[in-house]
Amino acid sequence: MNPGDIALYGCTIVSERASGGQIDITKSVYSFSVYESIFTPGITADIKIVDFNNLIDIYQFIGDELLFLTFGTRDNFDLRVKYLFGVYSIEAVEQPTSTGSSSTYTIRCVSLETLNAKTNYVQHSFNKPITEIISTIHTQYLKSGKQLIVEPTKGKQKIVIPNLDPYDAINMVRGRAVSQNPDRQSSAFVYFETRNQLDQIFKFVTIEELFTQNPVKILSLKPITNLIESWIDNIITYRFDTTLNTVDHIKFGSKTRIGKMDMRTMDYTYADYSDLIQFKSGGNTPYESQLFNELYSANVRNPPSVIVPYDSTDRPDTGIAEILYAQQNYISVLLQNRLVLTTYGDPKMKAGDIVQLKIPSRREDTESIQYDEKFSGKWLITNIRHEFEGRQKTPEYTCYIEVIKGNMQ
């Protein structure tokens, strides 16, 4: 047994045209990729099949099929994940050239909610808290029976959604959400699909809330030994896509003018914001200095401005204007550090989780390992690809992960 050896427990297509209603294609799976992200609502998968039985012609796939995929690792048989997808495409079909040979093709799958979103547009007037609006769209328009975990939002809001795709409607509403928790100052909400043990679930929470979680795994960059235990939690490769972005820091994090326009009286008020805010972002030391503020914030005459319209006659104050600067400032924080890494496959890791990284300092000149304070610490998984690349590869199963950490440690 090697680190990254996969245990493929099952890959089954549910079809009314199959005998018994199911087609077991486990032995036909050549490779697969499962994609999760906190920035896209659904989970997707690509499964490459080597078909000796001419399944496409026999069962006449037409798009009403469901697919169950269950897998884990051979070093931990107690941990396995199970996905349910809708089949939306069969591509790259290579037909056999002689009798007895196989055909190959890729089955592309997606969460059922994504397919439901294509036919159930939202045309609805709401007067309720944002969390309740999200829940309504989730159950009534996406037709989802999956658990939705929500972070409470502040107050009722009157919102008219004019015939939008449910995901576009959620994105529209998400931008108006203000967290009830005063410690979640940015109110940077995300709606995404993830997992809880075996079950697929959805979350509507702030990124700051995600950063408060405990790490699900400690990943280290360390010398390779013969002990399997030291390989499993080892980082195979890593690169920093971003370690500093001053332009984005200035654009989103410097002085900003937030205006409020009363649509009844046309009264306009504004306030300039430039205060440093300490967010939950995986690090403790901000990308701020007295010189940076003097150069780019202190003497700004006309800063970028945002106008928030409201109606004082029948709409309660939403609090959106008050959190806009914090939200933009938080975006500038998150854009400072982004890391891409490859690890041995572990289904325990998923989008929205925290991992603890231990990366040795390049300045190390002693026998004891000193970890880099900036690149080590808590990072948030924003995107993860679980990839089984075939039995001929070592490791068979790898995770390709994108993580963010705003501030320095």
C-alpha positions in Angstrom: 0.0 0.0 0.0 1.2 3.5 -1.0 0.1 6.9 0.1 -2.6 8.1 -2.2 -3.9 4.6 -3.1 -7.6 5.0 -3.8 -10.4 2.7 -2.7 -13.1 3.1 -5.3 -16.2 1.6 -3.6 -18.7 2.2 -6.4 -19.7 4.2 -9.5 -23.3 3.5 -10.4 -25.6 5.0 -13.0 -29.4 5.1 -12.2 -31.5 4.7 -15.4 -35.0 3.6 -16.0 -33.8 1.8 -19.1 -31.4 -0.5 -17.2 -32.4 -3.9 -15.8 -33.0 -3.3 -12.1 -32.7 0.4 -12.7 -28.9 0.6 -12.2 -25.7 0.2 -14.2 -22.6 -0.6 -12.2 -19.7 1.0 -14.1 -17.1 0.8 -11.2 -14.8 -1.5 -13.1 -15.0 0.7 -16.2 -13.8 3.9 -14.4 -10.4 4.8 -15.8 -10.0 8.2 -14.0 -12.1 10.9 -12.5 -12.0 14.5 -11.1 -14.4 16.0 -8.6 -14.4 19.8 -8.3 -15.5 21.8 -5.2 -15.4 25.6 -4.6 -16.7 28.2 -2.2 -17.2 30.6 -5.1 -19.5 28.3 -7.2 -22.7 26.9 -5.9 -22.5 23.3 -7.1 -20.1 20.4 -7.2 -19.1 19.0 -10.6 -17.3 15.8 -11.8 -15.7 14.4 -14.9 -15.4 10.6 -15.1 -13.5 8.9 -17.9 -14.8 5.5 -18.9 -13.2 2.6 -20.8 -16.3 0.8 -22.1 -16.1 -2.8 -23.4 -19.9 -3.3 -23.3 -21.2 -0.6 -25.5 -23.2 1.0 -22.7 -24.1 4.1 -24.6 -26.0 2.3 -27.3 -27.5 -0.4 -25.1 -29.0 2.0 -22.4 -29.5 5.1 -24.7 -28.3 7.8 -22.3 -30.6 10.9 -22.8 -29.8 13.1 -19.8 -32.3 11.8 -17.2 -29.6 9.6 -15.6 -28.3 10.0 -12.0 -24.8 8.9 -11.0 -23.5 7.8 -7.6 -19.8 8.0 -6.9 -18.3 6.6 -3.7 -14.6 6.5 -2.8 -12.0 6.8 -0.1 -8.4 5.8 0.6 -6.9 2.4 1.3 -5.1 3.6 4.4 -8.5 4.6 6.1 -11.4 2.3 5.1 -13.6 4.0 7.7 -13.6 7.3 5.8 -15.4 7.4 2.5 -17.4 10.0 0.6 -20.5 9.6 -1.6 -21.6 12.0 -4.2 -24.9 12.1 -6.1 -24.8 13.9 -9.5 -27.0 14.4 -12.6 -25.4 13.4 -15.9 -25.4 16.4 -18.2 -23.0 15.5 -21.0 -21.1 12.6 -22.5 -18.1 13.9 -24.5 -14.9 12.8 -26.2 -16.3 9.5 -27.4 -13.8 7.3 -29.2 -15.5 4.4 -30.8 -13.8 1.0 -31.2 -12.1 0.4 -34.5 -12.4 -3.4 -34.3 -14.5 -6.1 -32.8 -13.8 -6.7 -29.1 -12.0 -3.4 -28.5 -13.3 -0.8 -26.2 -14.6 2.8 -26.5 -13.7 5.6 -24.2 -15.6 8.7 -23.2 -16.0 11.2 -20.4 -19.2 11.5 -18.4 -19.7 15.0 -17.1 -21.8 15.4 -14.0 -23.1 18.2 -11.9 -25.2 18.7 -8.7 -28.9 18.3 -9.4 -29.6 21.8 -8.2 -27.5 23.2 -11.1 -29.8 21.4 -13.6 -32.9 22.6 -11.7 -31.7 26.1 -12.0 -32.0 26.0 -15.7 -35.8 25.8 -15.7 -37.0 27.3 -12.4 -36.4 31.1 -12.7 -37.1 33.3 -9.7 -39.8 36.0 -10.1 -40.7 36.9 -6.6 -41.1 39.8 -4.2 -39.7 39.3 -0.7 -39.9 41.2 2.6 -38.0 39.0 5.0 -34.4 38.5 6.3 -31.8 37.5 3.7 -31.3 34.1 5.2 -35.0 33.3 4.7 -34.9 34.5 1.1 -31.9 32.2 0.5 -33.7 29.3 2.1 -36.8 29.9 -0.1 -34.7 29.9 -3.3 -32.8 26.9 -2.1 -35.9 24.7 -1.5 -38.5 26.1 -3.9 -36.5 27.1 -6.9 -33.4 24.9 -6.8 -35.7 22.1 -5.4 -33.0 21.0 -3.0 -33.6 18.6 -0.2 -30.0 19.0 1.1 -29.4 20.6 4.4 -28.7 24.4 4.2 -26.5 25.8 7.0 -27.0 29.6 7.3 -25.4 32.4 9.3 -28.1 34.7 10.6 -28.5 38.1 8.9 -29.7 41.4 10.2 -33.2 42.7 9.6 -35.9 42.3 6.9 -35.3 43.6 3.4 -37.7 44.3 0.6 -36.3 42.8 -2.6 -37.9 42.2 -6.0 -36.2 39.5 -8.1 -37.1 40.0 -11.7 -37.1 36.6 -13.4 -33.5 35.5 -12.6 -31.7 32.2 -12.7 -31.8 31.0 -9.0 -28.0 31.2 -8.8 -28.1 34.8 -10.2 -30.9 35.6 -7.7 -28.8 34.2 -4.8 -25.8 36.3 -6.0 -28.0 39.4 -6.1 -29.4 38.8 -2.6 -26.0 37.7 -1.2 -24.6 41.1 -1.9 -27.2 42.7 0.4 -26.6 40.4 3.4 -25.4 41.9 6.6 -24.4 39.4 9.3 -26.0 39.6 12.8 -22.7 38.8 14.3 -20.8 42.1 15.0 -17.5 40.2 14.8 -18.1 39.3 11.1 -17.5 42.9 10.1 -17.1 42.3 6.3 -20.4 40.4 5.8 -18.7 38.7 2.8 -21.2 35.9 2.3 -20.7 32.8 0.1 -23.3 30.2 -0.9 -21.7 26.9 -1.9 -22.1 23.1 -1.8 -19.8 21.0 0.4 -20.0 17.8 2.4 -20.8 16.8 6.0 -19.5 13.2 6.4 -21.3 11.3 3.7 -24.0 13.9 3.0 -23.7 16.8 0.5 -24.9 20.0 2.1 -25.0 23.7 1.3 -23.7 26.7 3.4 -24.6 30.4 3.3 -22.0 31.9 5.6 -19.3 34.6 5.7 -15.7 33.9 4.8 -14.8 35.3 8.3 -17.0 32.6 9.8 -15.2 29.9 7.8 -11.9 31.1 9.2 -13.0 30.5 12.8 -13.1 26.7 12.2 -10.5 24.3 13.5 -8.1 22.8 10.9 -9.2 19.4 9.5 -5.7 18.5 8.6 -2.1 19.6 9.2 0.0 19.6 6.0 3.7 19.8 6.1 6.6 20.4 3.7 9.2 18.1 5.2 11.9 15.6 4.1 10.5 12.3 2.8 11.1 9.2 4.9 10.1 5.6 4.5 7.3 5.9 7.0 3.9 6.0 5.3 2.6 8.2 8.1 5.0 11.0 7.1 4.0 10.8 3.5 0.2 11.0 3.9 0.3 14.5 5.4 3.1 15.8 3.2 2.8 18.5 0.6 3.9 17.2 -2.8 4.3 20.5 -4.6 3.3 24.1 -3.8 3.5 27.5 -5.4 2.4 31.0 -4.4 0.1 32.6 -7.0 0.0 35.8 -5.0 2.1 37.0 -2.0 1.4 40.7 -2.4 -0.9 42.8 -4.6 -0.5 46.5 -3.8 -2.8 47.6 -6.6 -5.7 45.6 -5.2 -4.8 46.7 -1.7 -5.1 50.3 -2.7 -8.2 49.8 -4.9 -10.2 48.0 -2.2 -8.5 48.8 1.0 -7.6 52.5 1.0 -9.9 55.4 1.7 -13.5 55.0 0.3 -16.5 57.3 0.3 -19.8 55.6 1.0 -22.9 57.7 0.2 -26.6 57.1 1.0 -29.3 58.5 -1.2 -32.9 58.7 0.1 -35.0 58.0 -3.0 -38.0 59.7 -1.5 -36.4 63.1 -0.5 -33.3 62.8 -2.7 -31.2 63.7 0.3 -27.6 62.6 0.0 -25.2 62.0 2.9 -21.8 60.5 2.8 -18.8 59.5 5.0 -15.2 58.7 4.2 -13.8 55.5 5.6 -10.1 54.6 6.0 -9.8 52.9 9.4 -7.8 49.7 9.7 -10.0 46.8 10.5 -8.8 43.5 12.0 -10.6 40.6 10.3 -10.7 36.9 10.8 -8.5 36.0 7.8 -6.0 33.3 8.9 -3.3 35.7 9.9 -2.6 38.1 12.7 -0.3 40.8 11.2 -2.0 43.1 8.6 -0.5 44.4 5.3 -0.5 47.9 6.7 2.1 50.5 7.8 2.1 54.1 8.7 4.0 54.9 5.5 1.5 53.0 3.3 -1.4 55.0 4.8 0.5 58.3 4.3 1.3 57.4 0.7 -2.1 56.1 -0.4 -4.8 57.1 2.0 -4.1 60.1 4.2 -4.1 62.9 1.6 -6.7 61.6 -0.8 -9.1 64.4 -1.8 -11.7 62.5 -3.8 -11.6 58.8 -3.0 -13.6 56.2 -4.9 -17.2 56.4 -4.0 -20.2 54.0 -3.7 -23.8 55.2 -3.5 -26.4 53.1 -1.7 -30.0 54.1 -2.5 -32.8 53.6 0.1 -36.4 54.5 0.6 -37.1 56.0 4.0 -40.9 55.7 3.6 -41.4 52.0 3.9 -38.0 50.3 4.0 -36.0 49.8 7.2 -32.3 50.8 7.1 -30.5 47.7 5.8 -27.1 48.5 7.2 -25.5 47.9 3.8 -23.8 51.3 3.6 -22.2 50.8 6.9 -20.5 47.5 6.0 -19.5 48.3 2.4 -16.1 49.7 3.3 -15.4 46.8 5.6 -16.4 44.4 2.8 -14.1 46.1 0.3 -11.3 46.2 2.8 -11.7 42.5 3.5 -11.5 41.7 -0.2 -8.2 43.6 -0.3 -7.0 41.5 2.6 -7.9 38.2 1.0 -6.2 39.1 -2.3 -2.8 39.4 -0.6 -2.0 35.7 -0.3 -3.0 32.8 -2.5 -1.3 29.4 -2.5 -1.8 26.4 -4.8 -0.6 23.0 -3.6 -0.8 19.3 -4.3 -1.2 16.7 -1.6 -1.8 13.0 -1.4 -5.5 12.3 -1.8 -7.7 12.7 1.3 -11.5 12.9 1.0 -11.6 14.5 4.5 -10.5 17.8 2.9 -13.3 19.8 1.2 -14.1 23.4 0.1 -14.7 25.7 3.0 -12.4 23.8 5.4 -9.3 25.1 7.2 -5.9 23.4 6.8 -2.8 24.1 8.9 0.3 24.5 6.8 3.8 24.0 8.1 6.4 25.3 5.6 10.0 25.6 6.8 11.7 29.0 6.6 14.2 29.4 3.8 16.4 31.3 6.3 16.8 28.2 8.4 20.4 27.8 9.4 20.0 25.5 12.5 19.3 21.8 12.9 15.9 22.5 14.4 13.1 23.3 11.9 11.9 26.9 11.9 8.6 27.5 10.2 8.0 30.5 7.9 5.6 32.8 9.8 4.0 34.2 6.7 3.4 31.0 4.7 2.6 28.7 7.6 -0.5 28.9 9.7 -4.3 28.6 9.0 -5.4 28.7 5.4 -8.9 28.5 3.9 -9.6 26.0 1.1 -11.4 27.9 -1.6 -11.1 25.3 -4.4 -10.2 21.6 -4.3 -10.0 19.0 -7.0 -10.1 15.4 -6.0 -8.4 13.5 -8.8 -8.0 9.8 -9.5 -5.5 9.7 -12.4 -5.5 5.9 -13.0 -4.0 2.9 -11.4 -0.8 3.3 -13.4 0.1 6.5 -11.7 1.7 7.1 -8.3 0.0 8.5 -6.3 -3.3 7.2 -7.7 -5.3 9.9 -5.9 -4.2 13.4 -5.4 -5.8 16.7 -4.2 -5.1 19.9 -6.0 -6.0 22.7 -3.6 -6.2 26.5 -3.7 -6.0 28.2 -0.3 -6.1 31.9 0.9 -4.9 33.7 3.9 -5.3 37.4 4.0 -2.9 38.7 6.6 0.6 37.7 7.5 1.1 35.5 10.6 
